[in-house]
Amino acid sequence: MLAGSNLLLGQYISPLLRWKRDITWQFGEWIDWEWSGWMEAEYGHTAASITDEMRENYCQ
């Protein structure tokens, strides 16, 4: 299935990182509110938990 992939199983992935690409890509045309400011206010405290490995996996 996903041989050789590192899915970071069992690790918390901050929504700041998960939604960075996905939400704009999938829903960008119909979101009618400023979600990025809300996201930063809601999940800003999780920014320090984002590692370089997580960035590599989610920001490709």
C-alpha positions in Angstrom: 0.0 0.0 0.0 2.3 2.8 1.2 5.5 0.9 1.4 8.5 2.9 2.5 6.3 5.9 3.6 6.6 7.5 7.0 3.1 8.4 8.2 4.2 9.6 11.6 1.8 7.1 13.1 0.9 7.8 16.7 2.2 11.4 16.7 0.0 14.4 17.1 0.1 16.5 14.0 -0.9 20.2 14.6 -3.8 21.4 12.5 -1.5 24.4 11.6 0.5 21.9 9.5 -2.2 19.6 8.4 -4.5 22.3 7.1 -1.8 24.4 5.6 -2.1 22.7 2.3 -5.2 20.6 2.5 -7.9 23.1 3.4 -6.9 25.7 0.8 -6.5 23.0 -1.8 -9.9 21.2 -1.2 -12.1 24.0 0.0 -10.6 27.3 -1.1 -13.3 28.2 -3.5 -16.2 28.1 -1.1 -14.8 29.1 2.3 -16.1 32.6 2.9 -14.5 33.5 6.2 -10.9 34.2 7.2 -10.0 30.7 8.5 -6.2 31.2 8.7 -6.5 33.9 11.5 -8.9 31.7 13.4 -6.6 28.7 12.9 -3.6 30.5 14.3 -5.6 31.8 17.3 -7.0 28.4 18.0 -4.0 26.2 17.4 -1.0 28.6 17.8 0.1 26.9 21.0 0.8 23.8 19.0 3.4 25.4 16.7 6.3 24.4 18.8 5.4 20.8 18.4 5.9 20.8 14.6 9.2 19.1 13.8 11.3 19.3 10.6 10.3 15.7 9.8 6.6 16.7 10.0 7.2 19.6 7.7 8.9 17.3 5.2 6.0 14.9 5.2 3.2 17.5 5.0 4.6 20.3 3.0 5.7 18.5 -0.2 
